Amino acid sequence: MAVYVDSPIWKWRGKYWCHLLADSLNELHAFADLLGLQSEWFQKKARFPHYDITKNIRLKALRMGAIEANNRTIAEKAIQLRAEYVNAVK
């Protein structure tokens, strides 16, 4: 299972946030569940499917094996997940 996080650079409600992505939607949801994220937090209507997580949850994800990814990797995974999601909802 490969799960990815980017840098927590978006400030909202007094916290810094980042994206949680994976190689597949199944992996993404499984890892999100292990992190204790609620399924309603899944960002399916965004430009790409992902979970938004806080800086603290990001640290937990990294300790659990998530990969700190650069913008290029995040973009590649975003495209991959979007295609998988679009095909799944057809």
MARGUKE-421405 format. One record per atom (N, C-alpha, C): x, y, z. Coordinates in pm, whole numbers, plus 50000, padded with zeros to 5 digits. Layout:
BEGIN
XYZ
...
! end
This chain:
BEGIN
500854988350000
500005000050000
500895012350000
500655021249906
501385033849903
500405045349921
500675053150023
499845064750056
500765076850060
500255088250017
501085100150000
500455112150071
501325120850121
500895133650177
501785144650119
501175156250100
501975167650056
502255176650177
502785188150154
503145197250263
501895204350316
501835206150447
500675213050506
500815228250493
500375233550380
500575247750354
499275255750350
498115249050354
496845256050346
496305258450486
496145271150520
495625274550652
494115276350644
493405269550734
491945270350742
491525267450884
490705275950936
490215274451074
491335273151175
492375280851154
493475281351249
494435269651245
494305260851147
495185249151135
495765248650994
496885241850981
497475239350850
497045225650801
496695225150672
496135213150613
496945208750491
496785195950457
497405190350336
496495179550280
496945172950176
496175162450108
496715148550141
495815139150151
496145125050165
495645118050039
496555111449966
496235104149844
496865090349851
496555081849755
497135068349752
497195063449608
497735051349592
497815045349459
496445040949407
495505038649498
494145034649457
493155039849560
491905040449518
490855044849611
490715035249728
490835022249703
490735012449812
491835014749915
493045017049868
494155019749960
493945032850035
493435042749965
493185055650029
492175054350142
491055047750114
490015046250216
490485037350331
491235026850302
491735018050408
492685025650501
493565033550444
494525041050526
493795051950604
492845058550540
492065068850609
491345062750729
490825050850712
490155043950822
491135041150936
492345036650903
493375034251005
493745047151079
493685058351009
493985071251071
492825076351158
491675069951143
490505074251218
489695085151150
489895086751018
489145096750944
487745091650915
486785100550911
485405096850881
485235096450729
484455086750682
484265085350538
483615097650476
482835105250555
482205117450503
483225128150469
484435126750520
485475136650494
486145134550358
485805123650290
486365120850159
485935131750062
486905137849996
486665149049905
486425143949763
485235138749738
484925133049607
484475143449506
484045155149552
483585165549460
484665175849430
485835173849483
486975182749457
487545179749318
488585187149280
489235184649150
489765170449140
490125164549252
490585150749255
490185144749390
489925131649394
489515125249518
490675124749618
490405128849741
491425129049845
490775131549980
491575130850083
491175135350216
492045147350251
491435157350312
492205168350369
492535164450512
493795166150550
494195162750686
495025174150745
494975175050876
495735185450946
497205181350956
497995191050994
499435188751012
499685177551112
498915177151220
499095166651322
498735152851269
497645151851195
497265138951136
498285134951030
498845144650960
499895141950861
501085135150929
501485140251045
502605134251118
502285119751156
501055117351198
500635103651232
500685094851107
500215100250994
500235092650868
501665089050829
502585098450844
503985095750811
504555084950903
504205085351031
504675074951123
504105061251086
502935061251023
502285048750983
502735044050845
503625051550781
504175047050654
503815055150532
503045065850547
502755074350432
504055080450380
504055083650254
505235089250188
505045104250171
506055111750212
506045126150190
506355128550043
505375133849970
505505134749825
505655149149778
506365150549667
506515163749606
505295166749517
505235178749466
504085182949386
503855174249263
504945169749201
504795161349081
504125148149115
504565141649222
503965129049263
502495130949301
502225141649374
500845144449414
499975146449289
500485153749192
499725156149068
499465142948994
500475134348986
500315121348920
499265112848989
499325112349122
498365104349199
496965110349189
496875123649185
495575130249172
494915126449040
495675126548933
495145122748801
494705108148802
495535099648860
495235085348867
493965082848947
493835089149063
492645087049146
491395092749080
491525104149015
490375110048947
489855100548839
490775094848761
490365085448656
489695073048717
490255068048825
489665056348890
488265059648944
488125071249004
486835075249060
485785077048950
486165083748842
485225085848731
484775072548674
485685063048658
485325049848605
484455042048703
484645044048831
483885036848932
482425041648941
482205054348915
480855059748929
480035058748799
480625053848693
479895052148566
478925040648574
! end
